[in-house]
Amino acid sequence: MKVEAGDFVVFHYIGRFENGEVFDTSYEDIARENGIYVEEREYGPLGVNIGVGEIIQGLDEALIGMEVGEKKTVTIPPEKAYGMPNPELIIEVPITEFTNIGMEPIEGMYVMTDSGIAKIAKVENEKVSLDFNHPLAGKTLIFEVEVVEIEKAKESSAGEAES
């Protein structure tokens, strides 16, 4: 039984950058080994509906045709992952936006804004550059996936009267 669009698939994964650094995984032991363990997170296989945009396009496409127990390593270019960085998603705000609330902006720090999460890209003079691009934008991602379970899409029986 192979994965098809419309199926619900449960799978384990390890996500790496091209240099081999692990950035995400469904395995708790691998998260701990790579220093990315998050206490509040529940580790385990991920369940998604295939072909409806619940996960990045490249991973969605890679799972199609796989079977339970099958493992695959797939390289996903930015265009099929989180896209390329968009310069329009980098905005400058006055440093007073931070200092007025008693906060010192630091480059590399993530902040929650009314518009969502942003990374402080640059702090200079009286301005702070906020980057609203996804942190993985522009990156080629390598995923090792293993299909754990496939729940076939419900098909309407042929011959049933539509009411």
C-alpha positions as CSV (number, residue, x, y, z in Angstrom):
1,M,0.0,0.0,0.0
2,K,1.6,3.2,-1.2
3,V,1.0,6.8,0.0
4,E,-1.2,8.8,-2.4
5,A,-2.6,12.3,-2.3
6,G,-5.5,12.5,0.2
7,D,-4.0,9.8,2.5
8,F,-3.2,10.5,6.2
9,V,0.4,9.5,6.8
10,V,2.3,9.1,10.1
11,F,6.1,9.4,9.7
12,H,9.3,10.0,11.6
13,Y,11.8,12.5,10.3
14,I,15.2,14.0,10.8
15,G,15.7,17.4,9.2
16,R,19.3,18.5,8.4
17,F,21.0,21.4,6.7
18,E,23.5,20.7,3.9
19,N,26.4,20.8,6.4
20,G,24.8,17.9,8.3
21,E,23.5,20.0,11.2
22,V,20.2,18.7,12.6
23,F,17.6,21.5,12.8
24,D,14.5,19.4,13.7
25,T,13.5,15.8,14.3
26,S,10.6,13.7,15.6
27,Y,13.1,11.5,17.6
28,E,13.7,12.6,21.2
29,D,17.1,10.9,21.4
30,I,18.4,12.6,18.3
31,A,17.1,16.0,19.5
32,R,19.1,15.5,22.7
33,E,22.2,14.3,20.9
34,N,22.2,17.4,18.7
35,G,21.4,20.0,21.4
36,I,18.0,20.9,20.0
37,Y,15.8,19.1,22.6
38,V,12.8,21.2,23.7
39,E,11.4,20.2,27.1
40,E,7.8,21.2,26.3
41,R,7.6,19.4,23.0
42,E,6.1,15.9,22.7
43,Y,8.4,13.9,20.4
44,G,7.0,11.2,18.2
45,P,6.0,10.6,14.6
46,L,4.1,13.4,12.8
47,G,0.7,12.8,11.2
48,V,-0.3,14.8,8.1
49,N,-2.8,14.8,5.3
50,I,-0.9,14.4,2.0
51,G,-1.4,16.8,-0.9
52,V,-3.2,19.6,0.9
53,G,-0.3,21.8,2.0
54,E,0.0,20.8,5.7
55,I,3.7,20.3,5.3
56,I,6.3,21.8,2.9
57,Q,5.8,20.9,-0.8
58,G,9.1,19.0,-1.2
59,L,8.3,16.7,1.8
60,D,4.7,16.3,0.7
61,E,5.9,15.1,-2.7
62,A,8.6,12.9,-1.3
63,L,6.1,10.9,0.8
64,I,3.9,10.0,-2.2
65,G,4.6,6.5,-3.3
66,M,6.3,5.4,-0.1
67,E,5.1,2.3,1.9
68,V,4.9,1.6,5.7
69,G,8.4,0.9,7.0
70,E,10.1,2.5,4.0
71,K,12.9,5.0,4.7
72,K,14.0,7.7,2.3
73,T,16.4,10.6,2.3
74,V,15.3,13.6,0.2
75,T,17.0,16.9,-0.6
76,I,14.5,19.8,-0.8
77,P,15.5,23.1,-2.5
78,P,14.2,26.4,-1.0
79,E,11.6,26.7,-3.7
80,K,9.9,23.6,-2.4
81,A,10.5,24.3,1.3
82,Y,10.2,27.8,2.8
83,G,11.0,29.8,-0.3
84,M,13.7,32.4,-0.8
85,P,14.1,35.4,1.6
86,N,11.8,38.3,0.6
87,P,13.5,41.7,1.2
88,E,10.0,43.2,1.6
89,L,9.7,41.2,4.8
90,I,12.6,43.1,6.4
91,I,11.4,46.4,8.0
92,E,13.1,49.1,9.9
93,V,11.6,50.5,13.1
94,P,12.8,53.1,15.5
95,I,14.9,51.8,18.4
96,T,12.5,53.6,20.7
97,E,10.0,50.8,19.9
98,F,12.2,48.7,22.2
99,T,13.7,51.2,24.6
100,N,10.3,52.6,25.5
101,I,9.4,49.2,26.9
102,G,12.7,48.7,28.7
103,M,14.1,46.2,26.2
104,E,17.5,46.3,24.6
105,P,17.4,44.9,21.0
106,I,20.2,42.4,20.2
107,E,21.1,41.2,16.7
108,G,20.0,37.6,16.2
109,M,17.3,37.8,18.9
110,Y,13.7,36.8,18.1
111,V,10.9,39.1,19.2
112,M,7.1,38.8,19.1
113,T,5.4,41.7,17.4
114,D,1.8,42.6,16.4
115,S,2.7,41.2,13.0
116,G,4.2,37.9,14.2
117,I,7.7,36.7,15.1
118,A,10.6,38.5,13.7
119,K,14.4,38.2,14.0
120,I,16.4,41.3,14.8
121,A,18.6,41.4,11.8
122,K,20.5,44.6,12.5
123,V,20.7,47.3,15.2
124,E,22.3,50.5,14.1
125,N,22.1,54.1,15.4
126,E,18.4,54.8,16.1
127,K,17.0,52.0,13.9
128,V,16.3,48.2,14.3
129,S,15.8,46.0,11.2
130,L,13.2,43.3,11.8
131,D,13.2,40.2,9.5
132,F,9.9,38.5,9.2
133,N,11.1,35.8,6.7
134,H,10.8,32.2,7.9
135,P,14.1,31.2,9.6
136,L,14.6,28.4,7.0
137,A,13.9,30.6,4.0
138,G,16.7,30.3,1.4
139,K,18.0,27.0,2.8
140,T,18.2,23.6,1.1
141,L,16.9,21.0,3.5
142,I,17.7,17.3,3.7
143,F,15.1,15.1,5.4
144,E,15.3,11.5,6.3
145,V,11.8,10.1,6.6
146,E,10.3,6.8,7.6
147,V,6.6,6.0,7.1
148,V,5.1,4.5,10.2
149,E,1.4,4.3,9.2
150,I,-0.9,5.0,6.2
151,E,-4.6,5.7,6.5
152,K,-6.0,5.6,3.0
153,A,-8.3,8.5,2.0
154,K,-12.0,7.7,2.4
155,E,-13.5,7.0,-1.1
156,S,-17.1,7.4,-1.8
157,S,-18.6,4.1,-3.0
158,A,-19.4,4.0,-6.6
159,G,-23.1,3.6,-7.4
160,E,-24.3,5.4,-4.2
161,A,-27.0,8.0,-5.0
162,E,-26.0,11.5,-4.4
163,S,-28.7,13.4,-2.5
